[in-house]
Amino acid sequence: QGTLVESGGGLVQAGESLRLTCKASTTILSTFTSNTLGWYRQAPGKERELVANIIPGGRTNYADSVKGRFTISKENTRRSIYLQMNSLKPEDTGVYYCNNRYPSGHDKWGQGTQVTVVS
């Protein structure tokens, strides 16, 4: 089923931007195009929460806290998922995880990438 590897996290000032990338190692295109692909985050002491996802067909969903600031996208041929994060706030700080959810409900997770926003 392959692995997911995130990159692009870092330490930024409030108001700045970051772009996260998730690369899936699967060579089977259908396992990428038929699945729900998303980004989650987990802040210290809090539960993991959905940030944004793309469902089969291309519709996107966003957490209310990031609407208008974050954009999720994917490139099927590159097996990659992106999260463009603009106007970052300190409350966006956390570990960001890439998720690949199969139609069966099985989840595949990346190892996470740290995003820290300081004011």
Protein Blocks (a to p, Z undefined) as FASTA:
>chain_A
ZZaddehiacddehiacddddddfbfbfklmmmpccddddddehiacddfbdcdehiiac
ddfklgokaccdddfklopacdddehiafklgccdddddddfkopacddebjaddddZZ
